[in-house]
């Protein structure tokens, strides 16, 4: 089977990456859920650490999204993709 990449076909697709972080609470889960429903995908496993100053567990989750017809620009707001 011949595999042709989207780049070879001239289709422009940008891969966006974000790392969401926050206190491990319902609000953080809602942020992840909203991102998933906006087309973002989980990337890798979540990470947890303890912030002794805030006395709270901090969670981080990487997410990615393929954005068609866009080229990456350093000035773009990735949260709006």
C-alpha positions as CSV (number, residue, x, y, z in Angstrom):
1,X,0.0,0.0,0.0
2,X,1.4,3.4,-1.0
3,X,1.2,5.9,1.9
4,X,1.2,9.6,0.9
5,X,1.5,12.3,3.6
6,X,-0.7,15.3,3.7
7,X,2.4,17.5,3.2
8,X,3.1,15.6,-0.1
9,X,-0.5,16.3,-1.2
10,X,-0.1,20.0,-0.4
11,X,-2.6,19.9,2.5
12,X,-1.6,22.3,5.2
13,X,-2.2,21.0,8.7
14,X,-0.6,22.4,11.9
15,X,-0.2,20.3,15.0
16,X,-0.9,22.4,18.1
17,X,0.4,21.5,21.5
18,X,-0.6,22.7,25.0
19,X,0.2,21.7,28.5
20,X,-2.7,22.3,30.8
21,X,-1.8,22.5,34.5
22,X,-3.7,23.3,37.6
23,X,-4.8,22.2,41.0
24,X,-6.2,18.7,40.8
25,X,-9.9,19.6,41.3
26,X,-13.2,19.6,39.4
27,X,-12.3,22.8,37.6
28,X,-9.2,21.2,36.1
29,X,-11.2,18.2,35.0
30,X,-13.7,20.6,33.3
31,X,-10.8,22.3,31.4
32,X,-9.6,18.9,30.1
33,X,-13.2,17.9,29.2
34,X,-13.8,21.1,27.4
35,X,-10.5,20.8,25.4
36,X,-11.4,17.2,24.4
37,X,-14.8,18.4,23.2
38,X,-13.1,21.1,21.1
39,X,-11.1,18.5,19.2
40,X,-7.9,18.3,21.3
41,X,-6.5,14.8,22.1
42,X,-4.7,13.7,25.2
43,X,-0.9,13.3,24.6
44,X,0.9,11.0,27.0
45,X,0.1,10.4,30.7
46,X,-1.0,13.0,33.2
47,X,1.6,14.1,35.8
48,X,1.0,15.0,39.4
49,X,3.2,16.8,41.9
50,X,2.6,18.3,45.3
51,X,2.9,22.0,45.9
52,X,3.8,22.4,49.6
53,X,3.2,26.2,49.6
54,X,-0.4,25.8,48.4
55,X,-0.7,22.4,50.0
56,X,-2.4,21.1,46.9
57,X,-1.8,18.4,44.3
58,X,-1.0,20.0,40.9
59,X,-1.9,18.1,37.8
60,X,-0.5,18.5,34.2
61,X,-1.8,17.0,31.0
62,X,-0.4,17.5,27.5
63,X,-2.9,17.8,24.7
64,X,-2.5,18.1,20.9
65,X,-4.8,19.1,18.0
66,X,-4.4,18.9,14.2
67,X,-5.5,22.3,12.8
68,X,-6.2,22.2,9.1
69,X,-5.4,25.1,6.8
70,X,-3.1,26.8,9.3
71,X,0.6,27.4,9.5
72,X,2.3,27.8,12.9
73,X,3.1,31.4,13.9
74,X,4.8,32.2,17.2
75,X,2.4,34.9,17.9
76,X,-0.8,32.7,17.7
77,X,-2.8,32.0,20.8
78,X,-2.8,28.2,20.9
79,X,-5.7,28.1,23.3
80,X,-7.9,29.6,20.6
81,X,-7.2,26.9,18.0
